[in-house]
Every structure is written in C-alpha cells, then in structure tokens.
Amino acid sequence: MTANAIATLLPKWVKTSKYVEISGFSSEALKKKRLSGIWIEGVHWKTGPDKNVYYNWREIDGWVENGYKQAANGH
C-alpha cells in the first residue's frame, strides 16, 4: 500500500498511540508541543469527549512543512 493510500484511509483525528506510530514523534515530544503551545488546541490537537488526546495529522504535516509561521497565523 502506498503512503497516499494509507493517508486516505486515516481519519483526520487520531489518538496519541496511532500518531506516535505513523509520525515517529515520541509521546513525550507530542505532549511537550501541546503543553508549550507550539501546537494549537483545536487545530493540531484536542481532547475528545472520551478524555483522550487526539492529533490532527493533516494540520501537523502542514506545520512540519511551514514551521512556526503556520502556528503563529493560527492555522
């Protein structure tokens, strides 16, 4: 399966364990980016109704491509 096919199958929001698996970020790195405000709540991450943290991998990919400029613009 190609990377594009896998991306098409993934939901927009994924739990921490899945994002660690697909991104290579450690759970500690994710938490640091969340708590330090590098990633914006509601854009890059959010707490679901089940109290789990979810990551929007599409927005984080954009952050990787565009850097802090994207986060500073609020999207």
N, C-alpha and C positions, 0 to 999 in steps of 0.2 A: 504494500500500500504506500502511495506517495505521501509526502508531507502535506500537500494540498488536500488530499483525500481525508487525511486524519484531521486537519483543521476544520474541514467541512462537517465532520461528524461530532466535533466537540461542542458542547453548549457554550454560550457566551460566558457564563459564570461557572467556575469550578472550585471545589474545595481545596484547601491547602495541600492535602496529600497528593491530589492529582496535579496541581500546579507544580509542586516540587518535582514530580515525576517527569513532566513534559518540558520544564524550563531549565532544570539544572540548578536553580536557586535553592538554597537550604531554607528550611522553615524559619531558622533564626534570621536569615537575611530578609525574608519576607516580612517578618514581624518588625524588624528594625526600620524598613522602608515605610511600613504602615504607621508605626508609632512616632517616627520622626517627622512625618508629614510630607515625605518625598512623594508618596503616592496618595492621591486624594480619595477620601471616603466617598462612596457613591459613584466614583469614576473608575478607579483602579481596584478598589476592594469595597466590600460591605459585609455587614453581619446579617445573616439570613434570619428568618423567623424561627429557625431551629437553633439559633445561637452559634452556629458555625460561621467561620470567616470564609468568604468566597472571593475569588480573584477573577477579574475580567481580563483574560489573557490577551484579548484583541487590543484593549487600551494599553496594556503593559508593553505589548510589542511596539505600539506607537511611541511609547515613552523611550524604549530602547533605541528606536530609530531617530527620534527627535530630541532626546535628552530632557534636561530640566526646563527647556523652553516650553515644552508641551504642558508640563505640570504648572508652571508659572502662569500660563494663559488659562488655566482652569479646565483644560481639556486637550 
